[in-house]
Amino acid sequence: MRIVIIGNGIAGTNAARHIRKNSEHEIIMVSEETLRPFSRTALMYVYMGHVKQENTEMYEDWFWEKNRINRVQSKVLSVDTAGKSLQLSNGNTLTYDALVIATGSKSNKFGWPGQDAKGVQGLYHLQDLEGMERYSPGLQHAVIVGGGLIGIEMAEMFHSRHIPVTFLVREKSFWDLVLPAEESAMINRHIHEHGIDLRLETELKEIQTDADGRANAVITNKDEKIACGFVGLTVGVSPNIDFLKDSGIEIQRGVLVDEHLRTSVPDVYAIGDCAQLRQPQPGRRPIEAIWYTGRMMGQTVARTICGQTTEYIPRLWFNSAKFLDIEYQVYGDIPGRTPEGITSLYWEHPNGKKAIRINYETESKTVTGFNLMGIRYRHEVCEKWLLGKTKLEEVLQNLSLANFDPEFFDAYESALVQQYNQLNNTNLTVKSKRNLNLVTRFLQRS
């Protein structure tokens, strides 16, 4: 059987790997971007000089040859599901017995005048990194539009080369649809402290160009003109599925899939950022464009294709990022606005760069989520507490088990517990833990 995978990101690559582990099927991965799958989250570190591009590649060339995973660099123009074939931009037609769509996302555009000018782009593909490199020499000023994770990554990239940045964010506070108010305010301060010109409640109206068609200024919704030689459009991403519009595969915002990641057409599957679950698990979104869900989908669809029909069941919600030099982790449910019936215990360090938040059900005291800023907790420990519906006071007394910072770093669990004691007239203490064996034994307990 010939299995064709469109896309070679984390989802497509994991699908190929696990299909090979479970079968002798012919595997072909098609990607317009590159023949060598790489870690997309590492693009910023290539620009900043922390790693070389070859160090971001998932596997060396011998891996693909050894595992008989063929790679084709070309764009898929269309899919003929009746004839089970793909039309490629190199002029070839590629047939398949089973097709996996793993084409990821594309940067959003919203019809702004000048949005297709030279020096205007997002940050998602390898070609976007190449574009930033091309326009950076001699760049006097950059404007970034959109206040999410990709936007702050791009701001940090330019900042690392001492290129001044203006950051346009339409919301009242950075990423305040996701971050609670205190954490959002922390990032606002941190952006300003790094000398980045953060403009809140400010939107892009128009991009102006010079005689060569390159961006040279933006006009905001406040009719302010900001001179610049580069405009980063980072107002989110959407599934990269335009080539499927005449395929007969049912799509909405993404490619619609069932619990086994099957599309509306037999022998066609979709995974990763471009897949939209018809019936997502309670509390989960239909499209989740994050690394670990793409990896899980790739592994799941591989088992189904190889005859072990498997339901896609995502693990506990988790995400991590870095806001300049403040690390961020979230486990479980921490919405930007605390819902009714949930209480939020929040502690912030006096330096304004570290914070711990624990959400819990007000009545039952069951812990529902952790938010960490500048402090790292162990994934396995937080996951066990959340899946086990552990009560808040038990978590507080054992918080040191979760601490993932090195041995001689300061620990802040006692400060959080002290705050809880003051608010609730209790006398809890944190049990000491500076021994990895204690964590191991905790995780092994049923």
C-alpha positions in Angstrom: 0.0 0.0 0.0 1.3 3.5 -0.9 0.7 6.1 1.8 1.3 9.7 0.9 1.7 12.4 3.6 1.3 16.0 2.6 3.4 18.0 5.0 6.5 17.1 7.0 6.1 19.0 10.3 5.8 17.4 13.7 2.4 15.7 12.8 3.4 14.4 9.3 6.8 13.2 10.5 5.5 11.3 13.4 2.9 9.7 11.2 5.6 8.5 8.8 7.8 7.2 11.6 5.1 5.2 13.3 3.7 3.9 10.0 7.1 2.5 9.3 7.3 1.0 12.9 4.1 -0.8 12.3 4.2 -1.8 8.6 6.2 -2.3 5.4 3.9 0.1 3.5 5.4 2.5 0.9 5.7 6.0 2.5 6.1 9.3 0.6 6.2 12.7 2.4 5.5 15.7 0.2 6.4 19.2 1.3 6.9 22.5 -0.6 8.9 24.0 2.3 11.9 21.7 2.6 13.1 18.1 2.2 14.5 18.1 5.7 11.9 18.2 8.5 12.9 20.6 11.2 11.7 22.0 14.6 9.5 24.9 13.7 9.8 26.4 17.3 13.5 26.7 16.8 13.3 29.2 13.9 13.8 32.2 16.1 16.9 30.7 17.7 18.5 30.3 14.3 18.0 34.0 13.5 19.3 34.9 17.0 22.4 32.9 16.4 21.8 30.4 19.2 21.8 27.4 16.8 22.5 26.6 13.2 19.7 25.7 10.9 21.1 22.1 10.4 20.8 21.7 14.2 17.1 22.1 14.1 16.5 19.2 11.7 14.6 16.3 13.3 16.8 13.6 11.8 19.8 13.3 9.5 19.4 12.2 5.9 20.5 8.6 6.7 17.4 8.2 8.9 15.0 8.7 6.0 17.0 6.3 3.8 17.3 3.7 6.5 13.5 3.8 7.2 12.6 3.9 3.5 10.6 7.1 3.9 10.7 8.9 0.5 10.6 12.7 0.4 9.4 14.9 -2.4 9.8 18.7 -2.4 6.9 20.2 -4.3 3.6 22.0 -3.7 0.4 20.0 -3.9 -1.9 22.0 -6.3 -5.0 19.8 -6.0 -6.3 16.5 -4.7 -8.4 14.1 -6.9 -10.1 11.9 -4.3 -12.0 9.9 -7.0 -8.8 9.0 -8.8 -6.7 8.9 -5.6 -4.1 11.2 -7.0 -2.3 14.5 -6.3 -1.3 17.1 -8.9 2.1 18.6 -7.9 3.6 22.0 -8.9 6.6 20.2 -10.5 4.2 18.8 -13.1 4.0 15.3 -11.7 1.0 13.3 -10.6 1.3 11.2 -7.5 -1.1 8.4 -6.7 -2.0 7.1 -3.3 -3.8 4.3 -1.5 -4.1 6.3 1.7 -3.6 10.0 2.1 -2.7 11.9 5.3 -3.1 15.7 5.2 -0.7 17.4 7.6 -0.2 20.8 5.9 -0.2 22.8 9.1 -1.0 26.5 9.2 -0.5 29.7 7.3 -0.2 33.3 8.6 -3.5 35.2 8.7 -4.1 38.3 6.5 -7.2 40.4 6.7 -7.2 42.4 3.5 -5.1 45.4 4.6 -3.9 47.6 1.8 -0.2 46.8 1.1 -0.3 43.4 2.9 1.4 41.7 -0.1 4.2 44.2 -0.4 7.9 43.3 -0.1 9.1 43.2 3.5 5.6 42.1 4.8 5.3 38.6 6.1 4.5 36.3 9.0 6.7 33.8 10.8 5.7 30.2 10.3 7.7 28.7 7.4 11.4 28.3 6.8 10.9 30.8 3.9 9.7 33.3 6.5 13.0 33.0 8.3 14.8 33.5 5.0 12.7 36.6 4.4 13.6 38.1 7.8 17.3 37.5 7.1 16.9 39.1 3.6 15.3 42.3 5.0 17.3 42.7 8.2 20.6 44.2 6.9 20.3 48.0 7.3 16.8 47.7 8.7 16.1 50.8 10.8 12.7 49.9 12.2 10.2 47.0 12.2 6.5 47.0 13.0 4.9 43.9 14.3 1.1 43.5 14.1 -0.6 41.1 16.5 -0.1 40.3 20.2 0.3 36.5 20.4 3.2 34.2 20.8 4.5 34.5 17.2 4.5 38.3 17.5 6.6 38.4 20.7 9.0 35.9 19.2 9.5 38.1 16.1 9.9 41.2 18.4 12.6 39.3 20.4 14.3 38.3 17.1 14.7 41.8 15.9 15.6 43.1 19.4 18.5 40.6 19.5 20.0 42.4 16.5 19.3 45.9 18.1 16.7 46.6 15.4 14.0 48.9 17.0 10.5 47.4 17.1 7.0 48.8 17.4 4.5 46.2 18.5 0.8 46.9 17.6 -1.7 45.0 19.9 -5.4 45.6 19.4 -6.3 44.3 22.9 -6.2 46.4 26.1 -3.3 44.2 27.4 -0.9 41.7 25.8 -2.6 38.3 25.0 -5.3 39.0 27.5 -7.7 36.6 25.8 -5.4 33.8 27.1 -3.5 35.2 30.1 -5.2 36.2 33.3 -4.9 40.0 34.0 -2.0 39.8 36.3 0.2 37.7 34.0 -0.8 39.8 31.0 0.2 43.0 32.9 3.6 41.3 33.8 4.3 40.8 30.2 3.3 44.3 29.3 5.9 45.6 31.8 8.5 43.2 30.6 8.1 44.2 26.9 8.5 47.9 27.8 11.6 47.1 30.0 13.3 45.6 27.0 12.8 48.8 25.0 10.2 47.5 22.7 7.5 50.1 21.8 4.3 48.4 22.8 1.2 50.1 21.5 -1.9 48.6 23.1 -5.4 49.1 21.7 -3.8 49.9 18.3 -4.6 48.2 15.0 -3.1 48.2 11.5 -5.1 50.2 9.0 -2.7 50.4 6.0 0.8 49.5 4.9 2.5 52.1 2.6 5.3 51.3 0.2 8.1 53.0 -1.6 8.8 53.1 -5.4 10.2 49.6 -5.3 7.1 48.1 -3.7 8.7 47.6 -0.3 7.0 48.5 2.9 8.1 51.9 4.3 5.4 52.8 6.8 2.2 51.7 8.4 -0.9 53.7 9.2 -2.7 52.8 12.4 -6.4 53.0 13.3 -5.5 56.1 15.2 -4.2 57.7 11.9 -0.6 57.7 13.2 2.1 57.0 10.6 5.0 54.8 11.7 8.0 54.6 9.4 9.4 51.1 9.0 11.2 48.8 6.5 9.5 45.6 7.6 6.0 44.6 8.8 5.5 41.4 10.6 1.9 40.1 10.3 1.4 37.9 13.4 -2.3 38.1 13.9 -2.7 34.3 14.3 -2.7 31.4 11.9 -5.3 29.4 10.1 -5.3 25.9 8.6 -3.4 25.7 5.3 -6.1 23.9 3.2 -6.9 26.2 0.2 -5.7 23.5 -2.2 -8.6 21.2 -1.0 -11.5 23.4 -2.0 -12.4 21.3 -5.0 -11.4 17.9 -3.6 -14.7 16.8 -2.2 -13.2 16.6 1.2 -15.5 18.3 3.8 -13.8 21.3 5.3 -14.9 24.2 7.5 -12.1 26.2 9.1 -10.0 23.1 9.0 -10.3 19.6 7.5 -13.2 18.0 9.4 -12.2 14.7 11.0 -13.9 12.1 13.3 -12.4 10.7 16.5 -10.1 8.4 14.4 -8.9 11.4 12.4 -10.7 10.2 9.3 -12.1 12.8 6.8 -15.4 12.6 5.0 -13.6 10.7 2.1 -12.5 7.1 2.6 -8.8 6.5 3.0 -8.1 10.2 3.6 -7.0 11.5 7.1 -6.0 14.9 8.5 -3.8 15.6 11.5 -2.1 18.5 13.2 -2.8 22.2 12.8 -5.0 21.7 9.8 -7.4 19.1 11.4 -10.7 20.2 12.8 -12.3 17.6 15.1 -16.1 17.3 14.6 -16.6 16.4 18.3 -13.6 17.5 20.4 -13.2 16.2 23.9 -15.0 18.3 26.6 -13.1 21.5 27.3 -10.9 21.2 24.2 -11.0 23.2 21.0 -11.8 21.7 17.5 -8.4 23.0 16.2 -5.4 22.9 18.5 -2.3 24.2 16.7 0.3 23.2 19.2 3.3 20.9 19.0 2.3 18.0 21.3 -1.2 17.5 19.8 0.4 17.3 16.3 2.8 14.7 17.6 0.0 12.6 19.2 -2.2 12.9 16.1 0.6 11.5 14.0 1.1 8.6 16.2 -2.6 7.9 16.4 -3.3 8.0 12.7 -0.4 5.7 12.0 -1.9 3.0 14.2 -5.3 3.3 12.5 -3.8 3.2 9.0 -1.8 0.1 10.0 -5.0 -1.8 11.0 -5.2 -0.9 14.7 -8.1 1.5 14.7 -7.3 4.0 17.5 -9.3 6.9 18.8 -7.5 10.2 19.2 -7.7 11.2 22.9 -5.5 14.2 23.7 -3.7 14.3 27.0 -4.1 17.1 29.6 -3.9 20.6 28.1 -0.4 21.9 28.3 1.5 24.7 26.6 4.8 26.5 27.2 6.5 29.5 25.7 8.9 32.3 26.5 8.1 36.0 26.7 11.6 37.4 26.1 13.3 35.9 29.2 10.2 35.0 31.3 9.3 31.3 30.9 5.7 30.4 30.8 3.9 27.1 31.5 0.3 26.2 31.7 -1.2 22.9 32.8 -4.9 22.2 32.7 -7.6 24.9 32.6 -6.4 28.5 33.2 -8.7 30.8 31.2 -8.0 34.5 30.8 -11.1 35.2 32.9 -11.8 33.1 35.9 -15.2 31.4 35.5 -17.9 31.2 38.0 -17.4 28.4 40.5 -13.6 28.6 40.2 -11.2 30.3 42.6 -7.8 31.4 41.6 -4.9 31.4 44.1 -2.2 33.8 42.7 1.2 34.8 44.1 3.7 37.1 42.4 7.3 37.8 43.3 8.1 41.4 44.3 10.4 41.7 41.3 7.3 41.3 39.0 8.9 38.5 36.9 7.8 35.3 38.7 4.3 34.1 39.5 2.4 31.0 40.5 -1.3 30.6 39.9 -3.4 27.6 40.9 -7.1 27.4 39.9 -9.5 25.2 41.9 -13.2 24.5 42.2 -14.5 26.8 44.9 -16.8 24.1 46.5 -14.8 20.9 46.2 -11.3 22.5 46.3 -10.3 20.2 43.4 -7.4 21.7 41.5 -8.1 22.5 37.8 -5.0 24.2 36.5 -1.5 25.7 37.0 0.0 28.8 35.5 3.7 29.4 35.9 5.7 32.5 35.0 9.4 32.4 35.5 9.1 29.2 37.5 9.2 25.6 36.1 7.1 22.7 37.4 7.3 19.1 36.4 4.8 18.0 33.7 4.3 14.5 35.2 3.6 15.8 38.7 1.0 18.5 37.6 -0.6 16.0 35.2 -1.0 13.4 38.0 -2.6 16.0 40.4 -5.0 17.3 37.7 -6.1 13.9 36.3 -6.4 12.6 39.9 -8.7 15.5 40.9 -6.4 16.3 43.8 -7.6 18.7 46.5 -5.9 22.1 46.8 -4.5 21.7 50.3 -2.8 18.4 49.4 -1.2 20.0 46.4 0.0 23.0 48.4 1.6 20.8 51.0 3.4 18.8 48.3 4.2 21.6 45.9 8.0 21.1 46.2 7.5 17.8 44.3 6.5 19.8 41.3 9.5 22.2 41.3 11.7 21.6 38.4 14.2 24.4 38.9 17.8 23.3 39.7 18.8 22.4 43.2 20.3 25.7 44.2 17.7 27.9 42.7 15.3 29.8 45.1 12.0 28.0 45.7 8.8 30.0 46.1 6.2 27.3 47.1 6.3 28.5 50.8 5.5 32.0 49.8 2.4 30.8 47.9 1.3 28.6 50.8 1.9 31.5 53.3 -0.4 33.7 51.2 -3.1 30.9 51.2 -2.8 30.6 55.0 -3.3 34.3 55.4 -6.4 34.3 53.2 -8.0 31.3 54.7 -6.8 31.3 58.3 -5.0 28.0 57.9 -1.6 26.7 59.0 -0.3 24.6 56.0 3.4 24.0 55.5 5.2 22.7 52.4 6.9 19.4 52.8 10.6 19.6 51.9 11.8 17.9 48.8 15.3 18.1 47.2 15.5 14.5 46.1 14.5 13.2 42.7 13.8 9.8 44.2 10.8 11.3 46.1 9.4 12.5 42.8 9.9 9.1 41.3 8.1 7.3 44.1 5.3 9.8 44.0 4.7 9.2 40.3 4.8 5.4 40.8 2.1 5.5 43.4 -1.3 4.5 41.9 
